[in-house]
Amino acid sequence: MYVIVDIQGQQFKVEQDQKLFVHRINADQGSTVEYEKVMLVDNDGAVTVGAPTIKGAKVVLEVLSHVKGDKVIVFKKKKRKGYRKLNGHRQQFSEVKVKEIIA
């Protein structure tokens, strides 16, 4: 069984006990979070598609940790003008585990 759920503006295909990285969730480490924007449920071949979501379906996630992603380097340069700009960015992520799928 898997579902497609919207977590903070991104759609994820999740299954039971799966670990994934999502954008930073404002919740403490070890707490549980519920998302009710379930758009598709596949229960062993029986597919249910929401319009736009399925009522009564939700996904329960457990926040395992908060981590930073890899550094992304942004380098801008204009040739023969002496313009160089170096910038870096590290995205904040939360590692979550799917505890329960209610569909």
N, CA, C and O atoms as a GROMACS GRO file, in nm:
protein
  412
    1MET      N    1   0.084  -0.118   0.000
    1MET     CA    2   0.000   0.000   0.000
    1MET      C    3   0.088   0.124   0.000
    1MET      O    4   0.182   0.134   0.078
    2TYR      N    5   0.056   0.217  -0.088
    2TYR     CA    6   0.126   0.344  -0.088
    2TYR      C    7   0.027   0.457  -0.114
    2TYR      O    8  -0.082   0.436  -0.167
    3VAL      N    9   0.067   0.577  -0.074
    3VAL     CA   10  -0.016   0.695  -0.097
    3VAL      C   11   0.071   0.807  -0.151
    3VAL      O   12   0.193   0.807  -0.133
    4ILE      N   13   0.008   0.902  -0.218
    4ILE     CA   14   0.076   1.024  -0.259
    4ILE      C   15   0.018   1.135  -0.173
    4ILE      O   16  -0.102   1.162  -0.174
    5VAL      N   17   0.108   1.201  -0.097
    5VAL     CA   18   0.066   1.300   0.000
    5VAL      C   19   0.142   1.431  -0.025
    5VAL      O   20   0.257   1.430  -0.068
    6ASP      N   21   0.075   1.543   0.003
    6ASP     CA   22   0.134   1.676  -0.010
    6ASP      C   23   0.188   1.716   0.127
    6ASP      O   24   0.112   1.733   0.222
    7ILE      N   25   0.322   1.730   0.136
    7ILE     CA   26   0.387   1.771   0.260
    7ILE      C   27   0.458   1.902   0.232
    7ILE      O   28   0.560   1.905   0.164
    8GLN      N   29   0.404   2.010   0.286
    8GLN     CA   30   0.459   2.145   0.272
    8GLN      C   31   0.485   2.183   0.126
    8GLN      O   32   0.592   2.234   0.093
    9GLY      N   33   0.388   2.158   0.040
    9GLY     CA   34   0.397   2.201  -0.098
    9GLY      C   35   0.466   2.104  -0.192
    9GLY      O   36   0.471   2.130  -0.312
   10GLN      N   37   0.519   1.993  -0.142
   10GLN     CA   38   0.582   1.892  -0.226
   10GLN      C   39   0.504   1.762  -0.215
   10GLN      O   40   0.455   1.727  -0.108
   11GLN      N   41   0.494   1.691  -0.327
   11GLN     CA   42   0.423   1.565  -0.328
   11GLN      C   43   0.522   1.450  -0.314
   11GLN      O   44   0.624   1.446  -0.381
   12PHE      N   45   0.490   1.356  -0.224
   12PHE     CA   46   0.576   1.241  -0.198
   12PHE      C   47   0.494   1.114  -0.211
   12PHE      O   48   0.378   1.108  -0.170
   13LYS      N   49   0.557   1.010  -0.267
   13LYS     CA   50   0.498   0.876  -0.268
   13LYS      C   51   0.555   0.805  -0.146
   13LYS      O   52   0.675   0.779  -0.140
   14VAL      N   53   0.470   0.773  -0.049
   14VAL     CA   54   0.517   0.716   0.077
   14VAL      C   55   0.451   0.581   0.103
   14VAL      O   56   0.338   0.555   0.061
   15GLU      N   57   0.526   0.496   0.173
   15GLU     CA   58   0.479   0.366   0.218
   15GLU      C   59   0.501   0.357   0.368
   15GLU      O   60   0.565   0.443   0.428
   16GLN      N   61   0.449   0.252   0.427
   16GLN     CA   62   0.463   0.230   0.571
   16GLN      C   63   0.611   0.212   0.608
   16GLN      O   64   0.684   0.144   0.536
   17ASP      N   65   0.656   0.272   0.718
   17ASP     CA   66   0.791   0.263   0.774
   17ASP      C   67   0.899   0.318   0.681
   17ASP      O   68   1.015   0.282   0.695
   18GLN      N   69   0.863   0.404   0.588
   18GLN     CA   70   0.962   0.464   0.498
   18GLN      C   71   1.020   0.590   0.562
   18GLN      O   72   0.949   0.665   0.629
   19LYS      N   73   1.151   0.612   0.541
   19LYS     CA   74   1.216   0.733   0.589
   19LYS      C   75   1.238   0.826   0.471
   19LYS      O   76   1.275   0.781   0.362
   20LEU      N   77   1.216   0.955   0.492
   20LEU     CA   78   1.239   1.051   0.385
   20LEU      C   79   1.276   1.186   0.443
   20LEU      O   80   1.254   1.213   0.561
   21PHE      N   81   1.334   1.271   0.358
   21PHE     CA   82   1.374   1.405   0.396
   21PHE      C   83   1.276   1.504   0.335
   21PHE      O   84   1.254   1.503   0.213
   22VAL      N   85   1.217   1.589   0.418
   22VAL     CA   86   1.123   1.692   0.373
   22VAL      C   87   1.176   1.827   0.420
   22VAL      O   88   1.265   1.834   0.504
   23HIS      N   89   1.118   1.934   0.364
   23HIS     CA   90   1.158   2.066   0.411
   23HIS      C   91   1.130   2.078   0.560
   23HIS      O   92   1.042   2.011   0.613
   24ARG      N   93   1.206   2.162   0.626
   24ARG     CA   94   1.204   2.172   0.772
   24ARG      C   95   1.062   2.186   0.828
   24ARG      O   96   0.987   2.274   0.786
   25ILE      N   97   1.028   2.098   0.922
   25ILE     CA   98   0.898   2.099   0.989
   25ILE      C   99   0.917   2.163   1.125
   25ILE      O  100   1.012   2.130   1.197
   26ASN      N  101   0.828   2.253   1.161
   26ASN     CA  102   0.836   2.319   1.292
   26ASN      C  103   0.774   2.229   1.398
   26ASN      O  104   0.665   2.255   1.448
   27ALA      N  105   0.846   2.122   1.432
   27ALA     CA  106   0.802   2.028   1.535
   27ALA      C  107   0.927   1.976   1.605
   27ALA      O  108   1.035   1.971   1.546
   28ASP      N  109   0.911   1.938   1.728
   28ASP     CA  110   1.024   1.886   1.806
   28ASP      C  111   1.064   1.748   1.758
   28ASP      O  112   0.985   1.674   1.699
   29GLN      N  113   1.188   1.715   1.784
   29GLN     CA  114   1.241   1.584   1.748
   29GLN      C  115   1.170   1.478   1.832
   29GLN      O  116   1.161   1.490   1.954
   30GLY      N  117   1.120   1.374   1.766
   30GLY     CA  118   1.049   1.267   1.834
   30GLY      C  119   0.898   1.286   1.836
   30GLY      O  120   0.826   1.194   1.876
   31SER      N  121   0.848   1.402   1.794
   31SER     CA  122   0.704   1.425   1.795
   31SER      C  123   0.642   1.372   1.666
   31SER      O  124   0.712   1.340   1.570
   32THR      N  125   0.509   1.364   1.665
   32THR     CA  126   0.438   1.314   1.547
   32THR      C  127   0.362   1.429   1.481
   32THR      O  128   0.315   1.521   1.548
   33VAL      N  129   0.350   1.421   1.350
   33VAL     CA  130   0.281   1.522   1.270
   33VAL      C  131   0.186   1.450   1.176
   33VAL      O  132   0.221   1.345   1.121
   34GLU      N  133   0.065   1.504   1.156
   34GLU     CA  134  -0.034   1.445   1.067
   34GLU      C  135  -0.055   1.534   0.946
   34GLU      O  136  -0.065   1.656   0.959
   35TYR      N  137  -0.062   1.474   0.827
   35TYR     CA  138  -0.092   1.545   0.704
   35TYR      C  139  -0.216   1.481   0.641
   35TYR      O  140  -0.223   1.360   0.624
   36GLU      N  141  -0.312   1.565   0.606
   36GLU     CA  142  -0.439   1.516   0.554
   36GLU      C  143  -0.456   1.541   0.405
   36GLU      O  144  -0.562   1.510   0.349
   37LYS      N  145  -0.355   1.597   0.339
   37LYS     CA  146  -0.365   1.623   0.195
   37LYS      C  147  -0.320   1.499   0.117
   37LYS      O  148  -0.217   1.501   0.049
   38VAL      N  149  -0.397   1.392   0.127
   38VAL     CA  150  -0.369   1.268   0.056
   38VAL      C  151  -0.441   1.273  -0.078
   38VAL      O  152  -0.563   1.288  -0.082
   39MET      N  153  -0.365   1.261  -0.187
   39MET     CA  154  -0.423   1.276  -0.320
   39MET      C  155  -0.451   1.145  -0.390
   39MET      O  156  -0.536   1.139  -0.479
   40LEU      N  157  -0.381   1.038  -0.353
   40LEU     CA  158  -0.399   0.909  -0.418
   40LEU      C  159  -0.369   0.798  -0.318
   40LEU      O  160  -0.275   0.809  -0.240
   41VAL      N  161  -0.449   0.693  -0.322
   41VAL     CA  162  -0.427   0.575  -0.238
   41VAL      C  163  -0.427   0.453  -0.328
   41VAL      O  164  -0.522   0.432  -0.403
   42ASP      N  165  -0.321   0.372  -0.320
   42ASP     CA  166  -0.315   0.245  -0.392
   42ASP      C  167  -0.308   0.135  -0.289
   42ASP      O  168  -0.205   0.115  -0.225
   43ASN      N  169  -0.418   0.063  -0.272
   43ASN     CA  170  -0.426  -0.046  -0.175
   43ASN      C  171  -0.426  -0.178  -0.250
   43ASN      O  172  -0.533  -0.233  -0.278
   44ASP      N  173  -0.308  -0.229  -0.282
   44ASP     CA  174  -0.289  -0.356  -0.354
   44ASP      C  175  -0.367  -0.361  -0.484
   44ASP      O  176  -0.437  -0.458  -0.513
   45GLY      N  177  -0.354  -0.255  -0.564
   45GLY     CA  178  -0.418  -0.252  -0.695
   45GLY      C  179  -0.548  -0.174  -0.701
   45GLY      O  180  -0.591  -0.134  -0.809
   46ALA      N  181  -0.611  -0.151  -0.587
   46ALA     CA  182  -0.734  -0.071  -0.583
   46ALA      C  183  -0.694   0.076  -0.565
   46ALA      O  184  -0.661   0.120  -0.455
   47VAL      N  185  -0.699   0.150  -0.675
   47VAL     CA  186  -0.653   0.288  -0.674
   47VAL      C  187  -0.770   0.382  -0.651
   47VAL      O  188  -0.873   0.372  -0.717
   48THR      N  189  -0.753   0.474  -0.555
   48THR     CA  190  -0.852   0.578  -0.527
   48THR      C  191  -0.785   0.712  -0.550
   48THR      O  192  -0.681   0.742  -0.491
   49VAL      N  193  -0.845   0.794  -0.638
   49VAL     CA  194  -0.790   0.926  -0.668
   49VAL      C  195  -0.882   1.031  -0.611
   49VAL      O  196  -1.004   1.025  -0.630
   50GLY      N  197  -0.825   1.128  -0.540
   50GLY     CA  198  -0.904   1.234  -0.481
   50GLY      C  199  -0.930   1.347  -0.578
   50GLY      O  200  -0.863   1.359  -0.681
   51ALA      N  201  -1.028   1.430  -0.544
   51ALA     CA  202  -1.059   1.545  -0.628
   51ALA      C  203  -1.076   1.668  -0.540
   51ALA      O  204  -1.191   1.700  -0.510
   52PRO      N  205  -0.976   1.738  -0.496
   52PRO     CA  206  -0.833   1.713  -0.512
   52PRO      C  207  -0.775   1.620  -0.404
   52PRO      O  208  -0.669   1.561  -0.426
   53THR      N  209  -0.843   1.605  -0.289
   53THR     CA  210  -0.790   1.516  -0.185
   53THR      C  211  -0.896   1.413  -0.148
   53THR      O  212  -1.013   1.424  -0.185
   54ILE      N  213  -0.851   1.311  -0.074
   54ILE     CA  214  -0.940   1.205  -0.028
   54ILE      C  215  -0.981   1.236   0.115
   54ILE      O  216  -0.896   1.254   0.202
   55LYS      N  217  -1.112   1.244   0.139
   55LYS     CA  218  -1.160   1.278   0.272
   55LYS      C  219  -1.138   1.159   0.367
   55LYS      O  220  -1.162   1.044   0.332
   56GLY      N  221  -1.091   1.191   0.487
   56GLY     CA  222  -1.071   1.089   0.589
   56GLY      C  223  -0.936   1.020   0.583
   56GLY      O  224  -0.902   0.945   0.675
   57ALA      N  225  -0.859   1.043   0.478
   57ALA     CA  226  -0.728   0.980   0.467
   57ALA      C  227  -0.623   1.074   0.523
   57ALA      O  228  -0.628   1.195   0.502
   58LYS      N  229  -0.527   1.016   0.595
   58LYS     CA  230  -0.417   1.098   0.647
   58LYS      C  231  -0.293   1.012   0.668
   58LYS      O  232  -0.300   0.889   0.674
   59VAL      N  233  -0.179   1.080   0.680
   59VAL     CA  234  -0.051   1.014   0.700
   59VAL      C  235   0.009   1.068   0.829
   59VAL      O  236   0.015   1.190   0.849
   60VAL      N  237   0.052   0.979   0.917
   60VAL     CA  238   0.113   1.017   1.044
   60VAL      C  239   0.264   0.998   1.032
   60VAL      O  240   0.312   0.889   1.003
   61LEU      N  241   0.338   1.108   1.055
   61LEU     CA  242   0.484   1.106   1.044
   61LEU      C  243   0.547   1.130   1.180
   61LEU      O  244   0.492   1.203   1.262
   62GLU      N  245   0.662   1.067   1.203
   62GLU     CA  246   0.740   1.092   1.324
   62GLU      C  247   0.868   1.165   1.282
   62GLU      O  248   0.939   1.121   1.192
   63VAL      N  249   0.896   1.277   1.348
   63VAL     CA  250   1.015   1.356   1.318
   63VAL      C  251   1.134   1.290   1.387
   63VAL      O  252   1.138   1.282   1.510
   64LEU      N  253   1.231   1.243   1.307
   64LEU     CA  254   1.348   1.177   1.362
   64LEU      C  255   1.460   1.275   1.396
   64LEU      O  256   1.518   1.269   1.504
   65SER      N  257   1.490   1.367   1.304
   65SER     CA  258   1.597   1.464   1.327
   65SER      C  259   1.583   1.581   1.232
   65SER      O  260   1.509   1.575   1.134
   66HIS      N  261   1.656   1.687   1.262
   66HIS     CA  262   1.665   1.805   1.176
   66HIS      C  263   1.808   1.812   1.125
   66HIS      O  264   1.902   1.812   1.204
   67VAL      N  265   1.824   1.819   0.994
   67VAL     CA  266   1.958   1.818   0.934
   67VAL      C  267   1.969   1.928   0.830
   67VAL      O  268   1.869   1.988   0.790
   68LYS      N  269   2.093   1.955   0.788
   68LYS     CA  270   2.118   2.048   0.679
   68LYS      C  271   2.158   1.970   0.556
   68LYS      O  272   2.225   1.867   0.565
   69GLY      N  273   2.116   2.019   0.440
   69GLY     CA  274   2.150   1.955   0.314
   69GLY      C  275   2.291   1.990   0.271
   69GLY      O  276   2.362   2.061   0.342
   70ASP      N  277   2.332   1.940   0.156
   70ASP     CA  278   2.463   1.970   0.101
   70ASP      C  279   2.470   2.117   0.062
   70ASP      O  280   2.369   2.179   0.029
   71LYS      N  281   2.592   2.172   0.066
   71LYS     CA  282   2.610   2.311   0.029
   71LYS      C  283   2.598   2.328  -0.122
   71LYS      O  284   2.655   2.250  -0.199
   72VAL      N  285   2.524   2.430  -0.161
   72VAL     CA  286   2.508   2.465  -0.301
   72VAL      C  287   2.584   2.596  -0.322
   72VAL      O  288   2.558   2.695  -0.254
   73ILE      N  289   2.677   2.596  -0.418
   73ILE     CA  290   2.757   2.714  -0.447
   73ILE      C  291   2.692   2.791  -0.562
   73ILE      O  292   2.662   2.734  -0.667
   74VAL      N  293   2.671   2.922  -0.541
   74VAL     CA  294   2.619   3.010  -0.645
   74VAL      C  295   2.731   3.108  -0.678
   74VAL      O  296   2.770   3.189  -0.594
   75PHE      N  297   2.782   3.102  -0.801
   75PHE     CA  298   2.893   3.188  -0.843
   75PHE      C  299   2.851   3.265  -0.967
   75PHE      O  300   2.816   3.206  -1.069
   76LYS      N  301   2.856   3.397  -0.957
   76LYS     CA  302   2.820   3.483  -1.070
   76LYS      C  303   2.944   3.560  -1.114
   76LYS      O  304   3.023   3.605  -1.030
   77LYS      N  305   2.961   3.575  -1.244
   77LYS     CA  306   3.077   3.646  -1.296
   77LYS      C  307   3.042   3.709  -1.430
   77LYS      O  308   2.971   3.650  -1.512
   78LYS      N  309   3.092   3.830  -1.450
   78LYS     CA  310   3.081   3.895  -1.580
   78LYS      C  311   3.223   3.915  -1.633
   78LYS      O  312   3.305   3.980  -1.569
   79LYS      N  313   3.249   3.860  -1.747
   79LYS     CA  314   3.385   3.864  -1.800
   79LYS      C  315   3.427   4.007  -1.836
   79LYS      O  316   3.346   4.087  -1.883
   80ARG      N  317   3.550   4.035  -1.812
   80ARG     CA  318   3.616   4.163  -1.842
   80ARG      C  319   3.556   4.282  -1.767
   80ARG      O  320   3.584   4.396  -1.803
   81LYS      N  321   3.476   4.258  -1.665
   81LYS     CA  322   3.417   4.369  -1.589
   81LYS      C  323   3.466   4.372  -1.445
   81LYS      O  324   3.442   4.470  -1.373
   82GLY      N  325   3.533   4.266  -1.402
   82GLY     CA  326   3.581   4.259  -1.264
   82GLY      C  327   3.472   4.227  -1.164
   82GLY      O  328   3.488   4.250  -1.044
   83TYR      N  329   3.360   4.174  -1.212
   83TYR     CA  330   3.248   4.142  -1.124
   83TYR      C  331   3.249   3.993  -1.092
   83TYR      O  332   3.237   3.909  -1.181
   84ARG      N  333   3.264   3.961  -0.964
   84ARG     CA  334   3.254   3.822  -0.917
   84ARG      C  335   3.174   3.822  -0.788
   84ARG      O  336   3.196   3.905  -0.700
   85LYS      N  337   3.081   3.728  -0.777
   85LYS     CA  338   2.998   3.718  -0.659
   85LYS      C  339   2.988   3.571  -0.621
   85LYS      O  340   2.945   3.488  -0.702
   86LEU      N  341   3.027   3.537  -0.498
   86LEU     CA  342   3.023   3.399  -0.450
   86LEU      C  343   2.924   3.393  -0.334
   86LEU      O  344   2.931   3.472  -0.240
   87ASN      N  345   2.835   3.298  -0.342
   87ASN     CA  346   2.734   3.281  -0.238
   87ASN      C  347   2.712   3.132  -0.217
   87ASN      O  348   2.720   3.054  -0.312
   88GLY      N  349   2.684   3.092  -0.094
   88GLY     CA  350   2.656   2.952  -0.064
   88GLY      C  351   2.524   2.940   0.011
   88GLY      O  352   2.476   3.036   0.071
   89HIS      N  353   2.466   2.819   0.006
   89HIS     CA  354   2.337   2.796   0.071
   89HIS      C  355   2.329   2.651   0.116
   89HIS      O  356   2.370   2.560   0.043
   90ARG      N  357   2.276   2.629   0.236
   90ARG     CA  358   2.248   2.494   0.285
   90ARG      C  359   2.102   2.490   0.328
   90ARG      O  360   2.061   2.562   0.418
   91GLN      N  361   2.025   2.404   0.263
   91GLN     CA  362   1.882   2.393   0.291
   91GLN      C  363   1.860   2.316   0.421
   91GLN      O  364   1.932   2.220   0.450
   92GLN      N  365   1.761   2.358   0.498
   92GLN     CA  366   1.723   2.289   0.622
   92GLN      C  367   1.622   2.179   0.589
   92GLN      O  368   1.521   2.205   0.522
   93PHE      N  369   1.648   2.057   0.637
   93PHE     CA  370   1.558   1.945   0.615
   93PHE      C  371   1.521   1.880   0.747
   93PHE      O  372   1.589   1.898   0.848
   94SER      N  373   1.412   1.806   0.745
   94SER     CA  374   1.372   1.722   0.858
   94SER      C  375   1.365   1.578   0.807
   94SER      O  376   1.305   1.551   0.704
   95GLU      N  377   1.426   1.488   0.882
   95GLU     CA  378   1.416   1.346   0.849
   95GLU      C  379   1.295   1.291   0.922
   95GLU      O  380   1.285   1.301   1.044
   96VAL      N  381   1.203   1.232   0.846
   96VAL     CA  382   1.079   1.181   0.904
   96VAL      C  383   1.062   1.034   0.867
   96VAL      O  384   1.117   0.985   0.769
   97LYS      N  385   0.983   0.966   0.949
   97LYS     CA  386   0.950   0.825   0.925
   97LYS      C  387   0.798   0.813   0.924
   97LYS      O  388   0.729   0.869   1.009
   98VAL      N  389   0.746   0.739   0.827
   98VAL     CA  390   0.601   0.719   0.816
   98VAL      C  391   0.561   0.615   0.919
   98VAL      O  392   0.598   0.498   0.908
   99LYS      N  393   0.485   0.657   1.018
   99LYS     CA  394   0.440   0.565   1.122
   99LYS      C  395   0.313   0.492   1.083
   99LYS      O  396   0.299   0.372   1.107
  100GLU      N  397   0.219   0.567   1.022
  100GLU     CA  398   0.088   0.508   0.997
  100GLU      C  399   0.023   0.576   0.877
  100GLU      O  400   0.035   0.696   0.858
  101ILE      N  401  -0.045   0.496   0.798
  101ILE     CA  402  -0.123   0.547   0.684
  101ILE      C  403  -0.269   0.509   0.710
  101ILE      O  404  -0.303   0.391   0.718
  102ILE      N  405  -0.354   0.611   0.723
  102ILE     CA  406  -0.496   0.588   0.748
  102ILE      C  407  -0.572   0.623   0.621
  102ILE      O  408  -0.578   0.740   0.582
  103ALA      N  409  -0.629   0.523   0.556
  103ALA     CA  410  -0.701   0.547   0.430
  103ALA      C  411  -0.830   0.467   0.426
  103ALA      O  412  -0.904   0.474   0.328
   0.00000   0.00000   0.00000
